[in-house]
Amino acid sequence: MSTTQAYIETHKDRFVSELIDLLKIPSVSANPAQAAAVRQAAQFVQAQLLAAGADRAELIETEGHPIVFGEKKVGEGLPTVLVYGHYDVQPPDPMELWDSPPFEPLIKEGKIYARGACDDKGQMYMHIKALELLVKNQELPCNVKFMIEGEEEVGSSHLAWFVQNYRAQLQADVILISDTSIIANDTPSITAGLRGLSYIQVEVTGPNRDLHSGVYGGAVANPINALCEMITALKDENNRITIPGFYDEVAELSQAERAEMGKIPFDEAAYKAALGVEALRGEKGYTPIEHVSIRPTLDVNGIWGGYTGEGSKTVLPAKAYAKISMRLVPFQSSDKITALFQQYFESIAPAGVQVKVLPHHGGEPAVTPLDSPGFRAASLAFEEVWGKKPIPKREGGSIPIVALFEKELGLKSVLMGFGLDSDNIHSPNEHYGLFNYFKGIETIARFYHHFVGLGA
């Protein structure tokens, strides 16, 4: 048994007890009524960093919730790892769907059930415990900094301000984040890429008021019909997006990279059964795994207009609306894609309607090269602790802060998460496996050694 494993085994009950104390704090950043609880969680993280051996840990005030900045310096000239995480959580609603109260942590069948157990308190806290065991065992081989925020679940509103104003204090060689998942406990993986996002609302206007569909129907353009026609025109028969220039910057993976992705276990029958669908549908020429990771998408997230109440009302509506999102891949730009969408959508509007495109928000895609020191160190750490070489994978979701860090700090992020897709993050009965919690602590500790060993 290694010194790392021995330390975890000796202190594992305390490690769990401390996490439970953190999970009891209802740090819901979206709820102004919980502002005091959010601050309490920040203070808890600050205190635990100091207890773990950090040289300093302080709350940096923002116009919103504070950011915890901590640092442990081992020596000049050594590599520095910057750890990012968040202590805020999603609202627990709907409460009636929880089997146990969301802020009264319950351990059942080897899992800890609570809001924030996996996203991200459990995963963030692993880094504090990894620091503790390395400091106490006098085995920390490099400098470590911590940037733990309290607004991730509401869009990290003040993180860009913090990064821009504290750039000197945040200088490092790599950013380490545990806010993602692995494929399975017997199939470790590392997230090597994230998709970006362009989110848009469209408004289609026809007549100057709602009209009687019998008196005017057939003579006046119906905005709902026009909107549906325009949405249909956004994809062709192969589910390829028709916006001119949309694919110009899309990075095509090599056959070798696609073959590596092909190692990810995927049971199509089970996938369809779990979703209650008879068939899958995606861009021709790509697999379902590729559809949700390395290919861009365009989806309607909501559509409305006219009369939608009980009974009937034969109305030809004056307006129709839709919300549309596009997931982007390297090297697409959210600003450029938003502009291309607006130009094309306005150009295909039929006569008789007016179109307004309202951009909401966006984020940039990100990718971590598999040959970078950070990714290689993470891969070696997983292989050492889990006994298997992890599979590199790309996730379909977006974490805009990763692109922010690269832009402002010039640093790539290593997305070394330990959750499972079945952990119910953002949903009732969120949980995190104790196996993953302890393995995560051990793997993070080994990451530091491999990162230094690679001469980073």
N, C-alpha and C positions, 0 to 999 in steps of 0.2 A: 504494500500500500504506500503510495506516494505521500509526501508531506501535505500536499494539497488535499488529497482524499482523507487523510487522517484528521486534518483540521475541520473539514466539513462534517465528518462523522461525529467528532467530539462536540461540535457546536450546532448541529442541525436543528435541534429543538428550539434553540434560541433564534436561529435564522428564521424559522417559521413563525415563532411568536412575534418577532419584530415586524415581519411582513403583515401579520394579522392586525397589529396595532395601526399600521399605515392604511390598511384596507378599511378599517373602521371609520376613517375620516371621510366624510361625504364631499370630496373636493370636486364638485360639479362646476366646471368653469362657465358653463352656459347659463347658470342660474345665479343672478345677482344676490339672491337671498343666502347663497352658500359662500359668499366672498370670504367670510371669516374662516370657514372650513378649508377653503383653498389655501389661504395663508398658513393655517395650522399645518397643512401637509407640507408646504414649503419649509416651514421651520423644522418639521420632523426630519426631512431630508437633510437639511443643513446640519442638524445635531448628529445625525447618523454618519455623515461624512467625516465630521470631526472625531467622532468615536472610533471610526474605522482607521484613522491615522492621517487624514488630510492635514496639510500644514495650515490651510485656511479654508473656510467656507463661509460665504456671505450671501445675503439676499440683495439682488440688484433690482431696485424698484423701476417699474415701467408705468405707463399710463393705465395699464391693466393689472394683471397678476404678476408677482415677482418671479424673477429667474434666479435659480440657485447656481452660483458659480463656486466651484471648489478646485483645489489644486494640491497635488502631492509631488514635490520636486525631489528627485533622487540625485541628479547631478548635471552640471553643464555639459553640453556636447552629446548627451544621450537623446534617443528619440523621444518624442512626446505624442501620446495618444489622447485625443479629445473625445470624451464620451458624451453623447447626447441622449436625452430621454425626457419624459414628461410625467408629472405627478398629478395632473388633472384627469378627470374621467368623464365619460359620457353620462347623460341623465339615465336613471335606472328604469324609466317608464317603458312599457306598462307594468306597473307594480304587481298587478294580479297574476302575471305570468311567471313570477319568480316562485320557486319551490321553497326558498328560504329568504329572509330579508337581505337585500343587496349589500347593506353595510354592517351586517352581522356575519362575518366570515364563517363558513362551515367547511370542515374537511370531511369528505366522503369519497370512498373508493379511490383513495390516493390522489384526489384532486381537491384544491381549495376553491370554494365557490364564493364569489363576491364581485361586485362591480369594480373593475380595474385590476382583477387578479392577473390577467394576461396583458391587458392593454391599459396602461403600460407599467403599472406599479410593480407587478411581479418581475417583469423583465428588466425594468430599470434598477430595481433593488438588487438584482444579481450582481450588478457592477460594483455596488457599494460593498457587498460581501466579498467579492473577488479582491477588491482593494484591501479589505481588512485582513484576509488570510495571507496575502502576499506581504503586507507590511509586518504583521505579527510574526510571520515565519522568516522575515528579513530576506525575501526572495523577489521583491519588486525590481525588475531590471530596467525600468525606464520611467520617465516622468508621465504623470497622468493628470488631465484636467477634466472637470465635469461641468456641463451646461445642461441643467435640468429645468425645463420650463413648465408653466402652468396654464398655457393657452393652446395646446396642440389640438384639443378637441373643438376649438372654436376658430381654427384657421391660423394659429400662431401669429396673431395680429401684430405683436410688438417684437417678434424675434428678429426681423430684418433690422429694426432700429438698434437692437442690442448688438448684433453681429457687426454692424457698421461702426458703432461707437466704441466697441470693445475689441476691435480687430487685433490690437497689439497683444492683449491678454489671451486671445484665443489662438495664437500662433501654435501650430502643431504639425505633425507629419501625416496624420490620418485621423479620420473621424470614425468612431465605432458606435453603431446603433443597434439596439435589440428591440425592435418593434415590428418584427415580421415573423414568419412561421417557417417550420420545416415540413417536409412532405409527410413524414411519419416518424415515430420513435425508433423504428428499425430502418429508416431511410432518411438519414440526415441530408440537409441541403442548405445552400447559401443563396440568398437573393442577389443576383448580379445585375438586375435592371428593373426599372419602374417606368410605367407609362406616364406621360404628361396628360394635361386636360385643357380643353376649351369648352366652356359651358355658356350656352346662349339661350335667350328667350326670343321668340319671334311673334310678331303681331300682324295679322292680316285684316285689313279693313275693307269693307264693301260699301253698301249704301250708308246714308247718314243716320239711319235708325233701323231697328228691327222691323221686318216687313211681314205681311201675311203671305204664307207660302203658296196659298191658292191664287191670290190676286197677282202676285209678282213672280212666283216660282217659274223658272224656265226662261225668263226674260232678263233677270238681273243675276250677276255673279254671286254665288253663295260663298262667303269667305271660308267656311269649313270645308266645302268641296275643293276650293282652290288650294287651301293649305294641305289637304291630303294628297292632291295631285303633285304639289311641289315637293312634299316629303318623299313620295314614291320616286320622283325623278332624281333623288340624291344617291340612289344605288342602281346598278345595272343587274342583269339577270344572273351574274356570278357573284353578287353581293360585294362588288367592288364599288367604292365611293366615286361618284362621277364629277366631283368638284375639280375643275381644271387646276393643275398644279399641286393637288393635294398630296401626291406621292413623290414629289420631286426630291425631297430631302430624306425620304424613308431609308434607313440603313437596312440593307438586305443581309441576312446572316449567311455565312458560308455553309456548305453542306456538312462540314465537320462540326460546326456549332449546332446546326439543326440535329445532327446525329446525336450529339451530347444531350440535347434537350429530349430526344426520343427515348432516353433511358428513364425518364420520369414515369413511374407506374401510372397507368391510366386504364380504367375499366369503363368502357363506353356504356355498356349495358347498365352497370350500377349507377353511373353518372345520370343517365336518362331516367332511371327509376327513382333516384333520389329527388329529381326535379319534377317528376310527374309529366314528362314529355315523351312523345313517341319518336321524335327525330331531332337531330341537331342541325343547325344552319349557320354557315359561316362563309368567309371568302374562299372561293374555289382555289384548290392547290395547296391548302394548308391544313394542318391537323387541328383538332379542338384545343390541344395544349398551346399550339402556336396562335390560334385565334385569340386566346385570352391573355397573351403575354407579349408577343413580338410583332403583332399586326395592329395597325390603327383601326379604330371603329367609329361609327356614327350611329347613335341611338336616340330615339325619342323617349324622353323621361316623363313627359306629361303632355296632355292635349285636352283642350276644352274650348267651349263656345256654345252659344245658343241656349236652349232650355234643357236643363238636366234634372228638374224636380220631379215630383210624383205626377203620374198621369201624363196627359199629352198637351202640347201647345204647339200648334202648327205655325212655327215662326221661321223666317229666313233671317239669320242673325246678321247684325252689323259687323261683328268682329269674331275672330277666332285666334287662338293662342296655342303655342307649343313651347316646351322646354327641350332643348337638344344638347346632348353632350358628345364630344369627340375625344376619345382616348388616343394619345399621341405616342409615337415611338421615336427613339433617336434617329435623326437629328432634326425633327420637326420643331417649329417654333409656335407656341400657342398664339402669339400676336399675329403671326403671318397666317396661320390656319383660320383664325377668327376673321381676318380681313378677306381671305379667299372665300370663306363661307358666305360672308355678307355680300360680296360682289356677285357670286353665283346665284344665291337665293333671290336677290332682287332682280337679277336678269331673267329668271324663269317665271316670274309672276305673270299670270294670264291677264289679259285686258279686263278692266273693270274692278280691280282690287289694288290697294296700296299696301306696301310691305314695310315694316319697321323691324330692324334687327337690333337687339339690346344685349351686348356682351355682359356677362355676369362676372366670372372669374376664370383664371387659368393657372396652369402650372407646367413646368418644363419636365420632359423625360430625363432620366438619368441612367447611366450604365457604369458599372465598375469593371475595368478590364481584368480578365481572369489571370493575367500574368503580372498584375500589380503586387507589390510586397504585401499590402494589406489583405488582399484576397487570398494570396498564397499562404499567409500566416493563419488566416481563419480556416482554410482548408486543412492545413497540417494539424491545427488544434482539434478540429472535429475528428479527423482520422485517428489521432492519438487517443482521444477520450471515448469516442463512440465505436472505434474499431472498424469504421468504414469511411471510405473517401466520400465526402459530401457531393451531391449532384448540384451543379450550378443551375439556377432557374431564374426566370424573370416573372415578375408579378404584374397582374393586370391593373392594379390600383395605382394611385399616385401619392407620393409623399413630396410635396413641393419644396420642403425645406432642404432636401438633398441637393437639388439644383441651386438653391440659394447658397448653401455652404460652398459649393464648387465655384459659383460666380464671385462671392464676396471674399472667401478665404483661399481659393485656389486648391481646395482639398477634395479628394475623392472620399466617399463614405463606404464603409464596409457594413453591410446589412446582415448582421449575424444574429438572427432571431431564433427563438426556441419554442414558440407557440405552435399550436396545431389549428388547422382550419376548423376543427370541430369544437374549439374553445368558446364559441358563442360570444366573441367580442362584439360590443355594441348591442347585444341582445340580452333578453332575460337569461338568468342562470349562467352567466359568464363564469368560466373556471380556468384553472391552470394546474397542470400536473406537477406534483412534488418531484417526480422523476425529472421532469424538464427543468424545474427550478434548481435542483442540486447539480444536474449535469451542466446546466448553463453556467453556473458559478465556476465549475471546474474548467469548462472549455474556455471561458473568458480569461481565466488565470493563465492557461496555457497559450492563449493568443499572444499575450505580452512577450512571453519568452521566445516564441517563434518569430514574432515581428522583429525583435532585437537580433535574433539569430540570423535573420536574412539580411542583416546589414542595412535595415531601413534607415 
